[in-house]
Amino acid sequence: KGSVGETVAPPARRWSEWGVTAAAPAARPAAASLRRGGLLRIEDDVLRDDRGPTLVLGATLFRAAWAYRHDRAWLEDQLRFLADHGFSAIRALGVVGDPAGPDYWDGREIDWRWPDYDEVIAGLTDLAHDRYGLRVQWTIFGSADHNTPDPRDRERVIDRFAAMSRGREEKILAFEIANEHYANGFEGAEGIAELGRLARRLAAATPVLVLLVMMAGGSLVRLLVPTEAGYLAMVLPVGMNVASQVGMNPVVVALSLTIAGDAMIYYAAQGASVLVIFVRGHFTSLELMRFGFIMNAVAFAVVVVLALPYWALVGAPLVR
């Protein structure tokens, strides 16, 4: 624990200043070689990105947004140290402290009313990922009872993070609505219910991303379950339940998951004409697999560009 109540990894030259007698860990490869890519997703209870399974090693750096605005040199020291020693993520607060009164965070408040607040949260996300290969887990609310006591203001903060995330999806590890909710303005059953509402609002603000993650998971399930009926029996109840919980249209999600499953296996290997071509030796197994992944990517694009607008036009929007 540092003097500001956050877990950080200080630069190697400052170990003695923090009273640490052990030697700093040996440096790992440079940040660029550790940088991962693609959207994070959960498949078979395993966190994956485009490079495969990943075990996230992160450090809490609660005042990172404040430091981005007021002490960039200190912040980059921390990020550089973490990147050089094998870390892959940081955890940062979106808002914290009482701007109108004395509290623990005096002088280090993170205030969503800053005129450049949107640039700060976007800039920190870009800096951590693009320069140091670190994804950001945004813990949106700290001290919410002081800096965002009005539920409508909390919704506005959620909306700003949703807007910031668009185009930065692969740079974000996760969104956490609140740190220690019971001590930060979300007490009791009513606080838990509000957390749920805010989580659903955040998910609904990025529905296409949520849908694509579900479709990617469904496609991999389809590789393991060759029968259409078995695949649908496994993924549709889960997908429709998740959709209901986050305010998405379960029917649209079910249709999208069906398309994802067909694109991965049926078009590539189960249609009658394809089977004839394969049996006669015109395609190798590797070529069929490659075609399946290509068709999967095409199906994702068709769903986003054509199917979702059409379904919305006929009365079945993605978000209810």
N, C-alpha and C positions, 0 to 999 in steps of 0.2 A: 504494500500500500504506500503510495506516495503522499506527500504532504497535502495534496489537494483531494485525497480520498479516491484515487483512481489507480488502477493497476497499469503500470507502464513499463516499458523496457527502455532504460536510458541509454544514451550513446556510451560506447566503451570507455571513453576518456572520463566519464562522470561516475564510474562505479564507486570510487573512493568517496565522492561527495555524498553518496547515498548510504554510506556506511556498510557497503557490501565488501566483505573480505575475500570472497571467492573470485577466481578469475572469470572474466567474461567468456561466454561460450565461443568456440572457434567459429570464425566467419564461414558462412555457406556461400554457394555460388551467387553471382550478382542477381539483382532483382529481376532483370529482364529474362534470365534463363529459368526463373521460377514462375513467371507469369502464366496463369492459366487462362483459358478462353471459353467463351460461350456461356449460355444460360445455365445457372445452377438448377438442378432438379433432383427429386427423390425418386429412385427406381428400385423396387425390391428392398426398401428400407435403407438404401445406400445413396449418399449424396454424390452426384456426378456432374461433370461438365463435359465439354467437347473433347477433353483429353482423357476422359474415363473417370473411375472412382477417385474421390478426393477426400482426404482427411484434413479438415480445416484447423489450422493452428492460429488462434487469434489472441489479441491483447486489448484490454479495455483502455481506451484513451478518451475519457468522457469529455474533456474540454477541447477536443480537436477542432470543433467549429469555431470556438472562441479564438483558439490559437491561429487558425487560418486567417482570421480577420486582424488579429492584434500581435501575433508573435510567430510569423511564418518560419523564421529560422529555427526556433525551438521545435516547431511541428515537424519540419523536414528532418531534423536530427533524429527524432523519434521514429519517423517512418523509414528512414534510411537504415537505422539499426535493426528494426524489425524485419525489413526485407532482406538484409544481409545475413540474418540469422534464421532464415527458414520460415518466418511467419507468413501467413497468407491472408490475414484479415485483421481489421480493427473494429472496435465497437465504440460508437460515438453518440453523444446525446444531441437530440434535435433542439430542445429548449430546456433550460434549467436556471434556477435562481429566481429571486424576487427583484425585479427591476425597480420597484417602488419602495423597498424597505431593506433593512439590514438582514443578512442571513449568511450561511456558511459560504455561499458562492459569491460574496461581494467582490467586485472587480473582475470576476470571470463569468458573469452571467451570459447566457446565450438567449437572445431575445428575438422572437419571431417578428417583432415590429421594426427591426433594423431595416432601413431603406434598401440595403443590399442583401437582405437575408436569402433570397432565392439564389443570388450569385454565390453566396457563401456555401450553402449546402451542396450546390452543384459543383462548385470549384473544389471543395474538399473531396467529393466523390471522384472527380476527374484526376486530381493530383495523386490521391492514394493509389488509384488503379493504374493510370497511364504512366506515371513516373516510377512507381515503386512496386507495382504488381500486387497491391493489396485491395481486396474487396472491403466494402464497408457494411457493417450491420448497424443500421440506424435504430437506436433506441429513442423513439420520437419524444416522449414526455418524461421529464424529470421536473419536480416541483410544480406539477400542473395545478395544484391547489393555489399557487401564488401567481404564476405567469399566465395561466389560461383557465381561470375559474369558470368562465362562461362556456357551457357545452358547445355553443355555436362557434366560439373561437377555436375550440379543439377540432371541430370539423374543418375549419379553414386551414389549420396547420396540416391536417391529414391531406387535404386537397393539394397543398403546396408540395408536399413530398411526393404525392402521386404524379403531379406534373413534372417534377424534377426527374423522376425515375424513367420517364419515357425517352427511349434512346440510350439509356444507361443501364439497361436491365442486367447485362452481364457484369457490371461493376458492383452490384449490390448483393451482399450475402443474404440479407433478410431484413425485414422491418419488424421491430419489436415495438408494440404500442406504448408501453410504459415500463420504467424501471421500478421494481418494488412497489407495485401499484397500490398496495395497502397503506403506504406512507407518502404517496404522491398525488393524492386527490381522487383516487378510485377505490374508496373504502367500501367494504361490505358487499352485499348482494347487488345493490344498485350500481356500485362501481364496476363489478364484474360484468353486469349487463351492458354498461356503457362501453367497456373495453370491447365487448363482442360487437356492438354496433359500429364502433370506429374501425375495427378489423374488417368488418363486412364492407364498410364504405371504402376503405383502401383497396380491397380486392375488387370491388365493383368499378373503381376508377381505373383499374388496369385489367379489364376482363379478357382482352385478347391475349395478353401474356399468360394469364391463368389458364385459358383454354389451350394455348399452344403447349404449355407444360403438360397438361393432362393428355393431349394427343400424342406427345412424344412418349410418355409413359405407356399409353395404350399400344403404340406401335411396337414397342419392345416386348410387351406381353404377347402380342400377336405372333411374334417370332417363336415364342415358346409354346403357344397354343394354336395348332394348325387348324382346328375346326372352328368355323364361324360361330356356331351355337355356344361352344365352350368359352370362346373369347367374349362374346356379348354377355354371357351369364356372369362372367367375372368382373368386367370393367363397367358395364352400364350402371349397376346399383351403386357402385362406389362413386363414379363420376356424377351421377344425378344427385346423390346425397351431398357431395361437396358443393355442387352448383346451388342447391337449395340453401345451404348454410351461408354462402357468400353473396347471395342475391342475384345469381345468374339463372338463366332459363334452363331448366333440366332437359327439356326436349331438344333445344339447340345443342347442348353439350352431348346428348346421346347421339344425335345425328352426326356430329363432328367425330366422335369416337368411332362410330361405325365406318365412316369414310376413311379414317386413319388406319383402321384394321384392314380394310379391303385394299388400300393402296400398298401396304407393305407386303402382303402375301397373295391375295387373289389375282390382282392384275398381273403380277409378275410370274406366278407359278401355278395357279389353280384354274385359270380359264381353260376351256377345252382347246382352243387354238394354240395357246402357249404350251400346253402339255405335248401336243403333237410336234411342235417345233423342237422342244427339248428332247423328246424321245428320239427324234430323227438326227439328233446331234448337231443342230444348227447353233445352239447356245450351250455354253459350259455352265456349270453350277455357279462359278464366280460371276459370270456375266448376268445370270438371273438375279443373284443377290444384289449386284450393283444396280440393276434395273429396278429392283424393289425399293432401294433407298432413293433412287431418282424419282420414282413415282410417289414415294412418301413426301418428298419435298414439294413436288408439284401439287399434291393433294392439300398440303398445308397452305400453299399460296392460293389455291382455288377457294378454299374455305374462307380465308381472310378477305380476299379481293372480290369474290363473286357471291359465295353462298351466304355469308353473314349479311351483306346488304340486301340480298334477295329475301332472306328469311325475315329481316326487319320490315321490308316492304309489305310482306303478306301477313304481318301481325305477329311475328315471332322474333322479337329482338333478343340479343344475347343477354342484356341486362333487363330484368323485369321492373 
